[in-house]
Amino acid sequence: MRDKGYLRWLRKQRDIVTGYGPTWFPEDPIEAAHGPVNGMSQKGPDNEAVPLSRSLHREQHRIGWPAFEAKYGFSRAEEAKRLYAEYLATKPTADGASPRRPSAR
Protein backbone atom coordinates (compact mmCIF):
# COMPACT_ATOMS: atom_id res chain seq x y z
CA MET A 1 0.00 0.00 0.00
CA ARG A 2 1.35 3.41 -0.95
CA ASP A 3 0.14 6.64 0.69
CA LYS A 4 2.25 9.71 -0.09
CA GLY A 5 0.08 11.87 2.15
CA TYR A 6 0.88 9.62 5.11
CA LEU A 7 4.61 9.74 4.37
CA ARG A 8 4.51 13.56 4.24
CA TRP A 9 2.60 13.61 7.54
CA LEU A 10 4.99 11.07 9.07
CA ARG A 11 8.05 13.22 8.30
CA LYS A 12 6.49 15.99 10.42
CA GLN A 13 6.19 13.74 13.49
CA ARG A 14 8.68 13.22 16.28
CA ASP A 15 11.32 10.49 16.08
CA ILE A 16 9.85 7.46 17.87
CA VAL A 17 13.15 6.68 19.63
CA THR A 18 14.42 10.09 20.74
CA GLY A 19 11.21 12.14 20.68
CA TYR A 20 13.00 14.90 18.77
CA GLY A 21 10.88 16.93 16.38
CA PRO A 22 11.57 17.32 12.66
CA THR A 23 13.04 20.83 12.97
CA TRP A 24 15.25 20.27 16.01
CA PHE A 25 18.25 19.00 14.07
CA PRO A 26 18.02 20.01 10.38
CA GLU A 27 21.17 17.99 9.63
CA ASP A 28 19.40 14.83 10.89
CA PRO A 29 15.87 15.06 9.41
CA ILE A 30 12.97 12.73 10.15
CA GLU A 31 12.54 9.97 7.58
CA ALA A 32 9.85 7.37 7.01
CA ALA A 33 11.37 4.05 8.05
CA HIS A 34 9.39 1.29 6.36
CA GLY A 35 8.62 -2.05 7.92
CA PRO A 36 9.55 -5.50 6.68
CA VAL A 37 10.13 -5.74 2.95
CA ASN A 38 7.76 -7.35 0.45
CA GLY A 39 10.60 -8.96 -1.50
CA MET A 40 14.06 -8.27 -2.88
CA SER A 41 14.83 -4.53 -2.94
CA GLN A 42 11.27 -3.52 -2.07
CA LYS A 43 9.96 -1.41 0.80
CA GLY A 44 7.21 -2.53 3.09
CA PRO A 45 3.79 -0.84 2.91
CA ASP A 46 3.69 2.87 3.73
CA ASN A 47 1.17 2.32 6.54
CA GLU A 48 3.82 0.23 8.34
CA ALA A 49 6.41 3.02 8.33
CA VAL A 50 7.47 4.94 11.44
CA PRO A 51 9.35 8.26 11.87
CA LEU A 52 13.07 7.96 12.57
CA SER A 53 15.90 10.46 12.32
CA ARG A 54 18.21 9.83 9.38
CA SER A 55 21.01 8.59 11.67
CA LEU A 56 18.72 6.13 13.49
CA HIS A 57 17.19 5.03 10.18
CA ARG A 58 20.69 4.15 8.95
CA GLU A 59 21.36 2.21 12.14
CA GLN A 60 18.07 0.34 11.68
CA HIS A 61 19.16 -0.70 8.18
CA ARG A 62 22.56 -1.78 9.50
CA ILE A 63 21.26 -4.01 12.32
CA GLY A 64 17.75 -4.91 11.12
CA TRP A 65 14.34 -4.37 12.68
CA PRO A 66 14.43 -7.14 15.34
CA ALA A 67 17.73 -5.94 16.84
CA PHE A 68 16.74 -2.27 16.52
CA GLU A 69 13.41 -2.80 18.30
CA ALA A 70 15.11 -4.80 21.07
CA LYS A 71 17.83 -2.16 21.53
CA TYR A 72 15.37 0.73 21.85
CA GLY A 73 12.49 -1.15 23.50
CA PHE A 74 9.54 -0.60 21.18
CA SER A 75 7.43 -2.47 18.64
CA ARG A 76 7.57 -1.02 15.14
CA ALA A 77 4.33 -2.78 14.23
CA GLU A 78 2.46 -1.32 17.23
CA GLU A 79 3.87 2.19 16.70
CA ALA A 80 3.03 2.06 12.98
CA LYS A 81 -0.52 0.92 13.71
CA ARG A 82 -1.01 3.74 16.24
CA LEU A 83 0.48 6.39 13.96
CA TYR A 84 -1.51 5.36 10.89
CA ALA A 85 -4.74 5.42 12.90
CA GLU A 86 -3.83 8.92 14.16
CA TYR A 87 -3.14 10.03 10.58
CA LEU A 88 -6.45 8.66 9.31
CA ALA A 89 -8.30 10.43 12.13
CA THR A 90 -6.84 13.77 11.02
CA LYS A 91 -6.90 13.26 7.24
CA PRO A 92 -9.47 15.35 5.35
CA THR A 93 -12.19 13.41 3.53
CA ALA A 94 -12.24 13.06 -0.26
CA ASP A 95 -14.46 16.16 -0.56
CA GLY A 96 -11.97 18.22 1.48
CA ALA A 97 -14.06 18.31 4.63
CA SER A 98 -12.47 17.80 8.02
CA PRO A 99 -12.67 14.24 9.33
CA ARG A 100 -15.66 13.41 11.41
CA ARG A 101 -14.75 12.89 15.02
CA PRO A 102 -16.85 10.89 17.44
CA SER A 103 -18.87 13.10 19.74
CA ALA A 104 -17.99 13.10 23.43
CA ARG A 105 -20.77 11.69 25.58
C-alpha positions in Angstrom: 0.0 0.0 0.0 1.4 3.4 -0.9 0.1 6.6 0.7 2.2 9.7 -0.1 0.1 11.9 2.2 0.9 9.6 5.1 4.6 9.7 4.4 4.5 13.6 4.2 2.6 13.6 7.5 5.0 11.1 9.1 8.0 13.2 8.3 6.5 16.0 10.4 6.2 13.7 13.5 8.7 13.2 16.3 11.3 10.5 16.1 9.8 7.5 17.9 13.1 6.7 19.6 14.4 10.1 20.7 11.2 12.1 20.7 13.0 14.9 18.8 10.9 16.9 16.4 11.6 17.3 12.7 13.0 20.8 13.0 15.2 20.3 16.0 18.2 19.0 14.1 18.0 20.0 10.4 21.2 18.0 9.6 19.4 14.8 10.9 15.9 15.1 9.4 13.0 12.7 10.1 12.5 10.0 7.6 9.8 7.4 7.0 11.4 4.0 8.1 9.4 1.3 6.4 8.6 -2.1 7.9 9.6 -5.5 6.7 10.1 -5.7 2.9 7.8 -7.3 0.5 10.6 -9.0 -1.5 14.1 -8.3 -2.9 14.8 -4.5 -2.9 11.3 -3.5 -2.1 10.0 -1.4 0.8 7.2 -2.5 3.1 3.8 -0.8 2.9 3.7 2.9 3.7 1.2 2.3 6.5 3.8 0.2 8.3 6.4 3.0 8.3 7.5 4.9 11.4 9.3 8.3 11.9 13.1 8.0 12.6 15.9 10.5 12.3 18.2 9.8 9.4 21.0 8.6 11.7 18.7 6.1 13.5 17.2 5.0 10.2 20.7 4.2 8.9 21.4 2.2 12.1 18.1 0.3 11.7 19.2 -0.7 8.2 22.6 -1.8 9.5 21.3 -4.0 12.3 17.8 -4.9 11.1 14.3 -4.4 12.7 14.4 -7.1 15.3 17.7 -5.9 16.8 16.7 -2.3 16.5 13.4 -2.8 18.3 15.1 -4.8 21.1 17.8 -2.2 21.5 15.4 0.7 21.8 12.5 -1.2 23.5 9.5 -0.6 21.2 7.4 -2.5 18.6 7.6 -1.0 15.1 4.3 -2.8 14.2 2.5 -1.3 17.2 3.9 2.2 16.7 3.0 2.1 13.0 -0.5 0.9 13.7 -1.0 3.7 16.2 0.5 6.4 14.0 -1.5 5.4 10.9 -4.7 5.4 12.9 -3.8 8.9 14.2 -3.1 10.0 10.6 -6.5 8.7 9.3 -8.3 10.4 12.1 -6.8 13.8 11.0 -6.9 13.3 7.2 -9.5 15.3 5.3 -12.2 13.4 3.5 -12.2 13.1 -0.3 -14.5 16.2 -0.6 -12.0 18.2 1.5 -14.1 18.3 4.6 -12.5 17.8 8.0 -12.7 14.2 9.3 -15.7 13.4 11.4 -14.7 12.9 15.0 -16.8 10.9 17.4 -18.9 13.1 19.7 -18.0 13.1 23.4 -20.8 11.7 25.6 
